[in-house]
Amino acid sequence: MAALFTGKILMANREQDEVETERELGRALDNKVLLLYFGSGQCPRCRQFSPLLKDFFLRLTDEFYVERASQLVLVYVSRDETEEEQSAFLRTMPKRWLAVPFGDAFKRELELRFAVSEVPVVVVLKPNGEVIVGNAVEEIRRMGPACFRNWQEAAELVDRNFLLAEDFDECSRRSITDPIRRLKYKLDKKTKAKNKERKEEGDESS
């Protein structure tokens, strides 16, 4: 995915930092589903949709909702009329969002490449840059975070976190203590059986 942005600059942390080196972009975009959000803070349709997209993104990436962030990254490609409007809009959106800098000609390249004529548009891309969904606005409205699973499968992402730490701990606890419990249970049964035999033998002798 970084190839799409080779030689380009993306803004991170609500325009405070620049992400421009190939290594930084690779780390930010590698092995993730990429959403390109073409929108504007002033467009009435975008003002209706943007809060849904914000909630969608947070529910998949914020630790308040999930134990670990989904393999998802979003780049905002604005149609805001001024840099101030773009900055004001981004301040209301998640900090994890990246953005094409205001006035960057690359914005127009992306609009032409993905045939964006009006906003809002959310283009969903595989890590290699192939399009999964040309415009996922209605899908996000209809399905919410559930549609990410379909994109994840289509993108054939490699899940590098096979077990959460909690799962690993739970698995370890089960694997270590369960045989001990079973062994103790068997010993208890044998002890009870022997005690019963002794009692029966004692009853017979008396």
Secondary structure, DSSP 8 states (H G I E B T S, - for coil): -GGGGTT--EEETTTTEEE-SHHHHHHHHTTSEEEEEEE-SS-HHHHHHHHHHHHHHHHHH-TTT-SS--SEEEEEEE--SSHHHHHHHHHTS-TT-EE--TT-THHHHHHHHTT--SS-EEEEE-TTS-EEES--HHHHHHHGGGHHHHHHHHHT---S--S-HHHHHHHHHHHHHHHHHHHHHHHHHHHHHHHHHHHHHHHHH-
